[in-house]
Amino acid sequence: MTADADDQPAPRKKTGRRPGSADTRRTVLEAARAEFAARGYQKASMRAIARAAGVDAALLHHYFGSKDRLFLAALEFPVDPQLVVERILTGDPDAVGERVAGFVLALWEEPTVRDRLLALLRTAAASEEVAALMRGFMVTELVSRVADGLGVPQPELRVELVMSQILGLAMARYVIRVEPLASAPAEELLPLLARAVQTHLTAG
C-alpha cells in the first residue's frame, strides 16, 4: 500500500550559496560596487565581494575571470585598459604615438563610448571617492603595466603625461568644446596627438 501524496514529506528548501543566475550576477555587481567604493580598487578582494553577495568566490571567476574584469563590469567602464597596454607595448616603439592616438580618437569618436567616458569623467571630477577609485584602478592596471614595459627613464611619469594629454583633449573637445578643436576632424588631430604621445613615451 502506497502513501497518499499529502502524506509525503515536503521538499526541503536548499540552503547555502546562491546558484548562478542573472539575478545573482546583478547581486554580485552591486556587492562589487559597494566593496570597491568602501575599500578602493587595490584593497578590495574577490573573496570579500563573493562573501557580501552570498556566493562562492569560484562563481565570480566564472562570471568575470579576474578582479579587473569585475571592476570594468561593475562600473560599466567602456574601455579595457589591457587593450591600451597592448597598443602601447606591442609593435615598433617609433610608431607608438600613432597607435595610441588612433586608438584614443577612435574610442572618443564613438558616441556610446564617448557618453560613458564623459559620464565617468564628470562623476570623478565631482566625487573624490570615485576619483580615488578610478585612480587606484588606472595606476594598477594601466600605468604600472605600461611603465614596466617601456624601458625609459621616469616611465610612470611619462604614462601619466600621456593620460593627462588625452583627458585634456577630451575635456576641451567634448565638454568645453573649445574651437577650432571641437570641430576639427579626427584625421586632422591624429598626427598632432601622435607626436605628443610619441614625445612623452620615447623622448630621451
N, C-alpha and C positions, 0 to 999 in steps of 0.2 A: 504493500500500500504506500502510495507516494504522498508527501505532504502537500497541502494547498499552497498556492503561490503566496498567499498572505502570511503563511507561516514561515516563509523563507526569511533569513536574516537580511536586513537592508544592506546594500553595498557600502563598504566603508569608504569614507572620503580620503583621498590621498593627501598626505601632508608632506611638508618639506619644501625643497626648492621648486621654483616655478619652471614649467617646461618652456621650450622656445616657442614664441608666437609673435604676431605683430604687436599685441599689447605688451608683451614682455620687452620687446625692442624699445618701445616708447618709454617704458618704465626705466630701462637701462639708460637711455639718453637723458631722461630727467635727473636720474641719480648722478650721472656723469657731469651734467651742468652744475649741479649743486656741489659736488665734490671738487671740481676744478675751481669753482668760484671761492670755495672755502679754503682750499689748501694751495691753490696755484697749480700750474701745469706740472712743474718739476716734482712737487711733493705728492701730488695725487697719485693713487695707485689703482691698478685694475682690481686688485683684491678688495680694496675698500669700496670701490664703486659696485662691485658684484654683491658685497655684503649689504650695502644700502638698498640695492634693487631686489634683494632676496633671491639671487640666482647664483649658480656655480660660476666661479671665475672662468672655467673652461668655455662656458657659453659666450662670454664676452669675446674670447679669442675666436670662437666660431663665427660670431657675427662681424667682428671688426678687425681681428688679426693682431692689432697692437695698440698701444696707448695713443700714438699719434693719429691713427685712423679713427679711433673712438672720439678723439678731440675734434677732428675735422667734421665728423658726423654730428656731434653734439652742438657745435656752434654753426653748423651749416656753412662751413668755410669752403669757398668755391675754388680754392687753389691748393694743389698738393705741393708742399714745399719740396718733396723729393724730386718732382719734375724740374723745379728750379735748380736744385743741386745738380741734377744730371745735365741740364743745359749749360751750366757754368763749367763743370769739370770734365765733360765728355767732348772731345774734339780738339781742334787746333787752338792753343791759347791765344794766338794772334787774331782769332775771329770770335773770341768770347763776347766782345761788346755787341757785335751784330746778332749773335744768337740770343743773348739776353734781351736786347732791345726789341727784337722781333717777337719774342715770346710775350714780353710785357705788353706791348702795344696790341697784339692780337687779343690778349685777355681783356684789356680795358675797353677795346672797341666792341666787344660782345655785350649787348645791352643787359642781358640777365646776369652775367658775371659782374659787370660794372656796378649794377644796382646793389648786389650783395656786398661787394667790396666797399662801396661807399657807405652802406649802412654800418658795416663793421668799423670803418674809419670814424664815422660820426659818433658811434657808441663809445669807442675807445677814447676819443677826444673829450667826451663828456663824463666819462666814468673812469676814475683811477683804478678801480677794481678790474674792469675789463682791460684797461691798458696794461696793467701788471700781468694779467693772464696771457694776453697776446704777446707781451714781451718775453715771458718765460718760454712760451711755445716757440717763437721765432728764433730766440737765441739757441735753444736746444736743437731744434730740427732743421734750421737753415744756416744761421751764422756760423755755429761751431763746425758743422759738417763741411761747409764750403771752405772755411778758413783752414781746416785740416788738410785740404787738398790743393791749396793754391801754391804753396812753396814760395811765398814772397814775404818781405818784412811787413809787420803790422797787419796780418791778414784779417783779423776781426774788424779792425777799424775800416779797412778797405770795403769789406762786405757791407758794413753799416752805412758807409758813404753811398754805396750803390742803392741801398734801401731808401736812404733819405732823398736821393735823386728821383727815384720812382714815386715815392709818396708826395714829394713836392710837385712833380709833374701832374699827378692825379688831382691834387688839390687845386692847382692853378688852372688846369684844363677842364675838369669836370665839375668842380664845386664852385670856385670863384669865377671861373670862365673868363679868364684874362685874355684879351685879344692882342695880337692875332693867334696866340697859342691855341685858344679854344676852337678856332675854325680851321686850323691848319690840317691838311690831310695827313694821315698816319705815315704814308710813304715819305712825306717831307720831313717828318720828325725823326724817322728811323735812323738816318745816318748821323744826325746830331746827337741823339741819345746814345747811339752805339759808340761814338767817340768818347763821350763822357764815361760810360761804363768801362770801356777798354782802359782808359787812363787810370781810373780808380783801382782796377783789379790787377793791372800788369805793369804800370809805370814804375821805374826804378827809383 
